[in-house]
Amino acid sequence: MTRSDDTHENEANMTPEEMKNELRYLRAENAYLKAMQEHLLEKKAPGAGEKNESHPEPEVRTLPV
């Protein structure tokens, strides 16, 4: 059984309150994924290689051997 089959079975047994909570969760997850997608697309955009002062690159230090 795939996850989608399992989810479909669970949805058939949900109370209206559980459905509201599931919808709220899915909307929040969707908003998060859209924001992450936009963030990743901004990183790929031309000029994204320039230093951004609000998000500076972390300083890399090596330890002496």
Number of C-alpha atoms within 10 A of each C-alpha: 5 6 8 9 10 10 10 10 11 10 13 9 10 12 10 9 9 12 14 12 12 14 12 12 12 12 12 12 12 12 12 12 12 12 12 12 12 12 11 11 11 12 12 11 9 8 9 11 9 7 10 9 7 6 7 8 9 6 5 5 6 5 4 4 3
